[in-house]
Amino acid sequence: KYFSNHQGDLKNGSIDNPDLKCSNKVDGSFLRQEVDRYIIGILQESSDRPTTDDLCETLLEMLASNKSDDELQNELFELLGAEGLELIEKLLQQRRTIVEKTLTHTTDLKLSYLQEASKKGIGGNAQPIYGCQVTVQSEQEKQLLKQYRREEKRLAKREKKDEGEFSEGLQYFDPKELRSHREHALQSARIAPILTRQHDYERIHYPNVYDSKGEAMQSAAFIAGAKMLLPEDVERENNKVYEQVAIPATQPMPTGIQEKPIDIKNLDEIGQLVFKGLKRLNRIQSIVFETAYNTNENMLICAPTGAGKTNIAMLTVLHEIRQHIQQGVIRKDEFKIIYVAPMKALAAEMTNYFSKRLEPLGILVKELTGDMQLTKGEILRTQMLVTTPEKWDVVTRKSVGDVALSQIVRLLILDEVHLLHEDRGPVLESLVARTLRQVESTQSMIRILGLSATLPNFLDVATFLHVNPYIGLFFFDGRFRPVPLKQTFIGVKASNKMQQLHDMEEVCYEKVLIQLKEGHQVMVFVHARNSTVRTAMALQEMAKNQ
């Protein structure tokens, strides 16, 4: 009843109190003084009365909220009771002034407190400072306070954003300027090409990849669309029958600072026995030596024909043999080495080569192809098998011998691995997949070595063979050829098919004769198998006539 009687007076501010009319008397300590007076005068006898700091903090939060005076009046009455009606009147009358003065006063007190503390610290007599204020809140009050502050921040951000967009729109909106920008964009789009090159990737540099063409394709001129021209020292010849363009051999790759040739005399005893007759490894073999001879890393070697890839395979074979030497004796029954060659003729050639080289170590090398069958005993006694993809595919599908042959394979060498792209590619792919599955299922170590000519997508093949591109990937372009390669392109001008064949045979005879007179050997390749005999007979006829 007391509150309802005074409610109208609170709304109208008609209560005659000199303290309420003097807003200029309100300062930063006004709230604390009024709260002290309320606690001492009214709550003096109460045992659970709040502290001055707690009550000041609660009242300041309520006064600083966005609630209306009516809502705040009810909450203050519930908090302070009927005895605090006088305090409620003062708080509502001077609400805004109290909040501003109190916040300013609190900031000043904090600054002065920090300055005094820093001065004490500089003086060297700094004493530990203990907090003297403890706020006790219920869990519900904490949650409500967090929600209240969150909503205030959200509203403040929304208002700030709306004001910024409105001001920017008023400041920058110009119809004529927007129209001119739009017309300029349309004109630029009309001139620009529809399809453009977009290179969004950056080429990764691998330590053992020597690819001059790849580096040139990443240059700024190539990306910008510049044309690639032939070298300046190209020789051209043009006559009535044909046009000839002779491209000289590329300059060899400059020797790197860290490149050191590997001398055979510096190898261990096994290496010296196998490479007997050689003084040192060539440049490519010396670069690959450390990874091939001293690690178990899977490897992919891409190098030109005749660069010495077979001896690189021999280095990996020797590394595997060295791992199975105990007290100077090779444990021949603990490992098998598989060399997969694409053709039977190549398999026979590799068998003879490895047999002669490994004979001082007592390693037995046998050929396992469709023409060369082996008994179970021969397979068990053999440490290295040279086979074809199809034959090894059959063997790994169904084990041969008392001991599963595929379970003791420790090194798989794949020669001419670029045949993955040919018709026999799926067979090679199945061999690699089966080997990798065996490694994962049995947790055994099977090293894979891939030998190939230069590949355009060597990174894809390396990923397929589980090769670490930073350690086991080696790519050598034409600059590493042991014998420089000079290329000559000849184009016959005749349009008649029969005349084209006749002119091609004459040009072929002319070029073959030049090479034979210089003492070189010559191989002539034709487009079809049935053209072989006809081309040979034509060359023979020309030789007789001249």
Salt bridges, closest charged atoms under 4 A:
ASP16 OD1 - LYS21 NZ 3.13
ASP19 OD2 - LYS90 NZ 3.86
GLU34 OE2 - ARG37 NH1 3.46
GLU34 OE1 - LYS90 NZ 2.95
ASP53 OD1 - ARG32 NH1 2.56
GLU61 OE2 - ARG149 NH2 3.87
ASP69 OD1 - ARG95 NH1 2.77
GLU75 OE2 - LYS67 NZ 2.47
GLU86 OE2 - LYS90 NZ 3.76
GLU151 OE2 - ARG154 NH1 3.38
GLU177 OE2 - HIS181 NE2 3.54
GLU183 OE2 - ARG179 NE 3.48
ASP211 OD2 - ARG203 NH2 3.51
GLU243 OE2 - ARG236 NH1 3.99
GLU259 OE1 - ARG283 NE 2.86
ASP263 OD1 - ARG280 NE 3.24
ASP268 OD2 - ARG322 NE 3.23
GLU320 OE2 - HIS324 NE2 2.92
GLU334 OE1 - HIS324 ND1 3.14
GLU334 OE2 - ARG331 NE 3.61
ASP371 OD1 - LYS344 NZ 3.45
GLU390 OE2 - ARG424 NE 2.99
ASP393 OD1 - ARG397 NE 3.23
ASP393 OD1 - ARG434 NH1 2.91
GLU416 OE1 - HIS418 NE2 3.20
ASP477 OD2 - ARG479 NE 2.96
ASP503 OD1 - HIS502 ND1 3.77
GLU505 OE2 - ARG534 NH1 2.84
GLU506 OE2 - HIS502 NE2 3.37
GLU518 OE1 - HIS520 NE2 3.53
